Amino acid sequence: EAGVEPEAEGADVELEAEEPDGVPEAVIGVGSQRPFAIRDFPIGKVVEKLKVLENEENTTLRKKLAGKEVLLDLTRMERDRAERRLSESIQWNKG
């Protein structure tokens, strides 16, 4: 049924999973859903979905990065405090 698009996402539609020459098409299976061939979806919808997934990944990575940046800042502050205490101790011992 080439050229027929599912009516809605998750629609119960049987889709062909092989090319006419018998070479298998790239097939994606998710959980208990039936596998579907990538060619069964319009390219615009595929690109749109990829953008959404990429944006979600970027958001997750930004959150992780923000946490690491806070940890890095705290570590630098602690190092600076330790260097100051060491410097003060050296000055006190000299004098």
HELIX and SHEET records of a PDB file:
HELIX    1   1 ILE A   38  ASP A   40  5                                   3    
HELIX    2   2 ILE A   43  LYS A   94  1                                  52    
SHEET    1   A 2 VAL A  27  ILE A  28  0                                        
SHEET    2   A 2 PHE A  36  ALA A  37 -1                                        
END                                                                             
